[in-house]
Amino acid sequence: MSTVVFAGDFHADRVTAGLPRFADVEKAAEQSVKYAVDYKASLYCFMGDLCDPNSQRAHACARMAAEFAGTLRRHHIPNR
C-alpha cells in the first residue's frame, strides 16, 4: 500500500488576531513531513499557498520549504 501525503494552504506569513502564525505553521508543516518520513510515503504533495511572495516573511517561508524538501529528499520521498 502506498502512502501519499498532501499538504497546503500554509499561509505562513499571515497574522491572526495580531499574532504571527509562522511558528505554529512551521510546526504543523514539520509534523506533516515527519508523518511522510515515518510512514515511508511514496509521495509528498504540497498543494500551494506557502505565503504571499511580497510578504516580509517570504524568505523565512522559502527557507522552511527548502529545509522540508531537503528532509524529504534525504529520505528518498519525492515531493511536488
MDAnalysis code that builds the backbone (N, CA, C; Angstrom):
import MDAnalysis as mda
import numpy as np

u = mda.Universe.empty(240, n_residues=80, atom_resindex=np.repeat(np.arange(80), 3), trajectory=True)
u.add_TopologyAttr("name", ["N", "CA", "C"] * 80)
u.add_TopologyAttr("resid", np.arange(1, 81))
u.add_TopologyAttr("resname", ["MET", "SER", "THR", "VAL", "VAL", "PHE", "ALA", "GLY", "ASP", "PHE", "HIS", "ALA", "ASP", "ARG", "VAL", "THR", "ALA", "GLY", "LEU", "PRO", "ARG", "PHE", "ALA", "ASP", "VAL", "GLU", "LYS", "ALA", "ALA", "GLU", "GLN", "SER", "VAL", "LYS", "TYR", "ALA", "VAL", "ASP", "TYR", "LYS", "ALA", "SER", "LEU", "TYR", "CYS", "PHE", "MET", "GLY", "ASP", "LEU", "CYS", "ASP", "PRO", "ASN", "SER", "GLN", "ARG", "ALA", "HIS", "ALA", "CYS", "ALA", "ARG", "MET", "ALA", "ALA", "GLU", "PHE", "ALA", "GLY", "THR", "LEU", "ARG", "ARG", "HIS", "HIS", "ILE", "PRO", "ASN", "ARG"])
u.atoms.positions = np.array([
    [0.845, -1.178, 0.000],
    [0.000, 0.000, 0.000],
    [0.890, 1.240, 0.000],
    [0.567, 2.204, -0.839],
    [1.320, 3.452, -0.923],
    [0.672, 4.521, -0.050],
    [1.518, 5.341, 0.519],
    [1.041, 6.477, 1.298],
    [1.436, 7.754, 0.570],
    [0.463, 8.606, 0.315],
    [0.718, 9.910, -0.284],
    [0.261, 10.957, 0.725],
    [1.130, 11.904, 1.005],
    [0.808, 12.970, 1.948],
    [0.532, 14.244, 1.157],
    [-0.617, 14.854, 1.406],
    [-0.990, 16.123, 0.787],
    [-0.987, 17.206, 1.859],
    [-0.397, 18.348, 1.525],
    [-0.379, 19.487, 2.448],
    [-0.531, 20.756, 1.620],
    [-1.046, 21.788, 2.226],
    [-1.175, 23.042, 1.507],
    [-1.885, 24.093, 2.326],
    [-2.040, 25.248, 1.715],
    [-2.683, 26.400, 2.351],
    [-2.026, 26.772, 3.673],
    [-0.702, 26.758, 3.686],
    [0.018, 27.100, 4.916],
    [-0.165, 28.572, 5.279],
    [-0.082, 29.474, 4.307],
    [-0.200, 30.917, 4.562],
    [0.655, 31.297, 5.782],
    [1.904, 30.862, 5.765],
    [2.797, 31.013, 6.916],
    [3.136, 32.467, 7.242],
    [2.841, 33.372, 6.345],
    [3.144, 34.785, 6.579],
    [1.982, 35.551, 7.207],
    [0.887, 34.907, 7.429],
    [-0.311, 35.595, 7.929],
    [-0.241, 35.870, 9.430],
    [-1.067, 36.802, 9.837],
    [-1.208, 37.188, 11.241],
    [-2.678, 37.006, 11.589],
    [-2.963, 36.357, 12.703],
    [-4.336, 36.142, 13.145],
    [-4.528, 36.813, 14.500],
    [-5.490, 37.689, 14.596],
    [-5.788, 38.426, 15.831],
    [-4.521, 39.072, 16.399],
    [-3.686, 39.602, 15.495],
    [-2.471, 40.291, 15.916],
    [-1.285, 39.379, 16.210],
    [-1.465, 38.074, 16.087],
    [-0.384, 37.130, 16.386],
    [0.163, 36.515, 15.103],
    [1.484, 36.610, 14.890],
    [2.082, 35.960, 13.725],
    [1.891, 34.442, 13.800],
    [1.605, 33.818, 12.665],
    [1.317, 32.388, 12.633],
    [2.519, 31.545, 12.250],
    [3.648, 32.155, 11.882],
    [4.759, 31.411, 11.297],
    [5.193, 30.218, 12.155],
    [5.436, 30.407, 13.427],
    [5.929, 29.314, 14.285],
    [4.941, 28.152, 14.345],
    [3.663, 28.462, 14.469],
    [2.646, 27.402, 14.520],
    [2.543, 26.659, 13.196],
    [2.586, 27.410, 12.098],
    [2.509, 26.784, 10.781],
    [3.749, 25.928, 10.531],
    [4.915, 26.441, 10.910],
    [6.151, 25.680, 10.730],
    [6.085, 24.347, 11.489],
    [5.567, 24.388, 12.699],
    [5.440, 23.162, 13.497],
    [4.466, 22.170, 12.840],
    [3.343, 22.661, 12.359],
    [2.368, 21.788, 11.700],
    [2.943, 21.209, 10.406],
    [3.622, 22.032, 9.628],
    [4.240, 21.554, 8.385],
    [5.305, 20.507, 8.687],
    [6.078, 20.749, 9.725],
    [7.104, 19.792, 10.133],
    [6.467, 18.444, 10.505],
    [5.326, 18.491, 11.155],
    [4.626, 17.253, 11.515],
    [4.181, 16.500, 10.271],
    [3.762, 17.213, 9.233],
    [3.352, 16.529, 8.003],
    [4.545, 15.861, 7.321],
    [5.695, 16.509, 7.361],
    [6.913, 15.915, 6.796],
    [7.339, 14.712, 7.632],
    [7.271, 14.831, 8.941],
    [7.626, 13.711, 9.825],
    [6.717, 12.519, 9.567],
    [5.446, 12.771, 9.358],
    [4.494, 11.702, 9.042],
    [4.929, 11.001, 7.755],
    [5.269, 11.792, 6.739],
    [5.704, 11.221, 5.464],
    [6.942, 10.350, 5.650],
    [7.882, 10.810, 6.456],
    [9.105, 10.038, 6.720],
    [8.786, 8.785, 7.521],
    [8.031, 8.928, 8.595],
    [7.709, 7.790, 9.468],
    [6.958, 6.684, 8.733],
    [6.089, 7.066, 7.817],
    [5.279, 6.086, 7.093],
    [5.835, 5.761, 5.710],
    [7.073, 6.251, 5.457],
    [7.747, 5.969, 4.191],
    [6.829, 6.258, 3.001],
    [6.301, 7.465, 2.987],
    [5.376, 7.874, 1.934],
    [6.027, 7.722, 0.565],
    [5.216, 7.401, -0.397],
    [5.714, 7.284, -1.766],
    [5.725, 8.647, -2.463],
    [5.023, 9.646, -1.881],
    [4.980, 10.979, -2.458],
    [4.478, 11.976, -1.418],
    [5.068, 13.162, -1.420],
    [4.606, 14.283, -0.604],
    [4.205, 15.383, -1.575],
    [2.952, 15.788, -1.534],
    [2.438, 16.818, -2.444],
    [2.114, 18.088, -1.665],
    [2.822, 19.152, -1.986],
    [2.474, 20.453, -1.425],
    [1.591, 21.143, -2.443],
    [0.374, 21.452, -2.056],
    [-0.637, 21.936, -2.977],
    [-0.624, 23.458, -3.154],
    [0.223, 24.164, -2.440],
    [0.359, 25.593, -2.674],
    [-0.031, 26.459, -1.497],
    [0.084, 27.757, -1.740],
    [-0.205, 28.804, -0.756],
    [0.736, 28.761, 0.444],
    [2.034, 28.777, 0.146],
    [3.038, 28.866, 1.209],
    [2.977, 30.242, 1.864],
    [3.001, 31.290, 1.040],
    [2.934, 32.660, 1.549],
    [2.726, 33.605, 0.381],
    [2.475, 34.853, 0.696],
    [2.403, 35.901, -0.320],
    [3.848, 36.196, -0.741],
    [4.164, 36.164, -2.038],
    [5.554, 36.384, -2.460],
    [6.088, 37.776, -2.107],
    [5.212, 38.726, -1.827],
    [5.640, 40.073, -1.459],
    [5.704, 40.276, 0.048],
    [5.484, 39.222, 0.800],
    [5.472, 39.304, 2.255],
    [6.876, 39.542, 2.801],
    [6.942, 40.228, 3.927],
    [8.224, 40.408, 4.618],
    [8.758, 39.079, 5.129],
    [7.909, 38.084, 5.273],
    [8.317, 36.762, 5.777],
    [8.603, 35.779, 4.652],
    [8.565, 36.232, 3.408],
    [8.719, 35.326, 2.265],
    [10.031, 34.542, 2.336],
    [11.117, 35.185, 2.749],
    [12.394, 34.471, 2.833],
    [12.355, 33.382, 3.906],
    [11.758, 33.669, 5.037],
    [11.640, 32.661, 6.100],
    [10.766, 31.501, 5.638],
    [9.716, 31.813, 4.913],
    [8.825, 30.764, 4.404],
    [9.555, 29.897, 3.374],
    [10.314, 30.527, 2.490],
    [11.077, 29.782, 1.488],
    [12.135, 28.900, 2.154],
    [12.788, 29.426, 3.197],
    [13.771, 28.631, 3.933],
    [13.115, 27.398, 4.534],
    [11.947, 27.591, 5.143],
    [11.221, 26.486, 5.749],
    [10.912, 25.422, 4.691],
    [10.380, 25.843, 3.556],
    [10.028, 24.901, 2.487],
    [11.262, 24.170, 1.973],
    [12.376, 24.883, 1.833],
    [13.614, 24.250, 1.352],
    [14.140, 23.221, 2.354],
    [14.063, 23.541, 3.626],
    [14.509, 22.587, 4.650],
    [13.666, 21.314, 4.618],
    [12.356, 21.478, 4.485],
    [11.481, 20.305, 4.451],
    [11.692, 19.498, 3.177],
    [11.919, 20.180, 2.056],
    [12.212, 19.471, 0.805],
    [13.512, 18.679, 0.941],
    [14.491, 19.255, 1.621],
    [15.750, 18.544, 1.859],
    [15.561, 17.308, 2.722],
    [14.736, 17.429, 3.748],
    [14.449, 16.272, 4.612],
    [13.791, 15.163, 3.798],
    [12.816, 15.531, 2.988],
    [12.137, 14.524, 2.164],
    [13.121, 13.878, 1.187],
    [13.992, 14.665, 0.609],
    [14.987, 14.127, -0.328],
    [15.926, 13.143, 0.356],
    [16.396, 13.502, 1.530],
    [17.296, 12.604, 2.275],
    [16.643, 11.266, 2.575],
    [15.321, 11.274, 2.675],
    [14.583, 10.043, 2.962],
    [13.993, 9.437, 1.690],
    [14.438, 9.930, 0.548],
    [14.038, 9.375, -0.762],
    [12.533, 9.439, -0.980],
    [11.919, 10.516, -0.516],
    [10.486, 10.727, -0.721],
    [10.321, 11.833, -1.760],
    [9.839, 11.495, -2.948],
    [9.639, 12.536, -3.950],
    [8.618, 13.564, -3.462],
    [8.837, 14.805, -3.854],
    [7.869, 15.837, -3.487],
    [7.595, 16.728, -4.681],
    [6.372, 17.158, -4.752],
    [5.921, 18.015, -5.855],
    [5.222, 19.225, -5.293],
])
